[in-house]
Structure formats: structure tokens, C-alpha cells
Amino acid sequence: RFIYYMSCRGLEGWTTFNLQFDKFWEAQIIEGEKAFESDKNKGLLDDPETYANDYAAKWALIAFTRSIDSTVIHLEKKDSLIAEKLIDLQRNFSETIELIEID
């Protein structure tokens, strides 16, 4: 079954595939920036960048927790900010996170 990231709450699968995750992340950063501008409490605890990153991270965690066994994360660009963070995470936890590169 293929679903949009924004529709994945409450669903689970044995293995889930997060396709074009870096594009999703970038879109959520933009949404987070918009939310910061409309949030009546903006600036009380966060700056715009922190707020946008937290916003995107919440959506990422929803997508990442849908798997029962395995999560596959597809990235379009290795040089995106989120790709660099995920690759660094893989390097630090290589015994449980596998990196597969396909050119």
C-alpha cells in the first residue's frame, strides 16, 4: 500500500519504505516556518529555525515508527542536510543500521 506521509498515522507495516524522505523533510521545514509565523506563541521558546526543525522531526518520527520490523529510508540527494544527518547516524550505529547506495 502506498500512502502519503501525512496519512500514515495509525498505520503500520512489517517493513515500511520512506520514499524521497529528503524531499518530505524539506517540505516539512517549509511548513514549520509557516507554522512559526502563524503561531501565537512564536519566539517565546524557539527561534524560527529550531521551530521548523522540531516541526519536521515530529512528522519524521511518525513515519519512522510505522514499521514492525524494518524501515527503509530512500534519499534523493546525499548532500541534503537530513541525508548527512542520517548517514552520520548510520556510521555511529552501523551494527543496526545498514546503508545501501545505488547509483
C-alpha positions as CSV (number, residue, x, y, z in Angstrom):
1,R,0.0,0.0,0.0
2,F,1.3,3.5,-0.9
3,I,0.2,6.3,1.3
4,Y,1.2,9.9,1.8
5,Y,3.5,10.7,4.8
6,M,0.7,12.9,6.2
7,S,-1.7,10.0,6.2
8,C,0.5,7.4,7.9
9,R,-0.7,7.9,11.5
10,G,-2.2,4.8,13.0
11,L,-1.0,2.6,10.2
12,E,1.8,0.0,10.4
13,G,3.6,-2.5,8.2
14,W,6.1,-5.2,8.7
15,T,8.6,-3.2,6.6
16,T,7.9,0.4,5.6
17,F,9.6,2.4,2.8
18,N,10.0,6.1,3.2
19,L,10.5,7.2,-0.4
20,Q,12.1,10.6,-1.2
21,F,12.4,11.3,2.5
22,D,14.7,14.2,2.0
23,K,12.0,15.9,-0.1
24,F,9.5,15.3,2.6
25,W,11.8,16.7,5.2
26,E,12.4,19.9,3.2
27,A,8.6,20.3,2.7
28,Q,8.1,19.9,6.4
29,I,10.8,22.5,7.1
30,I,8.8,25.0,4.9
31,E,5.6,24.1,6.7
32,G,7.3,24.5,10.1
33,E,8.4,28.0,9.0
34,K,4.9,28.9,8.1
35,A,3.6,27.5,11.3
36,F,6.1,29.6,13.3
37,E,4.9,32.7,11.6
38,S,1.2,31.9,12.5
39,D,1.9,30.5,16.0
40,K,0.7,33.0,18.6
41,N,3.4,31.8,21.0
42,K,6.3,32.2,18.5
43,G,9.5,33.4,19.8
44,L,8.8,32.6,23.4
45,L,11.0,29.5,23.5
46,D,12.2,28.9,19.9
47,D,13.8,30.7,17.0
48,P,12.3,30.1,13.5
49,E,15.0,27.5,12.6
50,T,14.6,25.5,15.7
51,Y,10.8,25.6,15.5
52,A,10.9,24.4,11.8
53,N,13.3,21.6,12.6
54,D,11.2,20.4,15.5
55,Y,8.1,20.5,13.3
56,A,9.8,18.4,10.6
57,A,11.2,16.0,13.2
58,K,7.8,15.3,14.7
59,W,6.5,14.3,11.3
60,A,9.6,12.2,10.6
61,L,9.1,10.3,13.9
62,I,5.6,9.5,12.9
63,A,6.8,8.0,9.6
64,F,9.7,6.2,11.2
65,T,7.6,4.5,13.9
66,R,5.2,2.8,11.4
67,S,7.4,-0.3,10.9
68,I,7.1,-3.5,12.9
69,D,10.5,-4.8,11.8
70,S,12.4,-2.7,9.3
71,T,12.4,0.8,8.0
72,V,13.8,1.7,4.6
73,I,14.7,5.3,4.0
74,H,15.1,6.5,0.4
75,L,17.1,9.7,-0.2
76,E,17.3,11.5,-3.5
77,K,20.4,13.6,-2.6
78,K,23.3,12.5,-0.4
79,D,24.2,16.1,0.2
80,S,20.9,17.3,1.7
81,L,21.0,18.3,5.4
82,I,18.8,15.4,6.5
83,A,20.8,12.9,4.4
84,E,24.0,14.0,6.0
85,K,22.4,13.5,9.5
86,L,21.0,10.1,8.6
87,I,24.3,8.9,7.1
88,D,26.2,10.1,10.2
89,L,23.7,8.2,12.3
90,Q,24.3,5.1,10.3
91,R,28.0,5.4,10.7
92,N,27.6,5.6,14.5
93,F,25.2,2.7,14.6
94,S,26.5,0.5,11.8
95,E,25.7,-2.7,13.7
96,T,21.9,-2.0,13.4
97,I,21.6,0.5,10.5
98,E,22.6,-0.6,7.1
99,L,23.5,1.8,4.3
100,I,22.9,0.7,0.8
101,E,24.0,3.0,-2.0
102,I,22.6,2.5,-5.5
103,D,24.0,4.7,-8.3
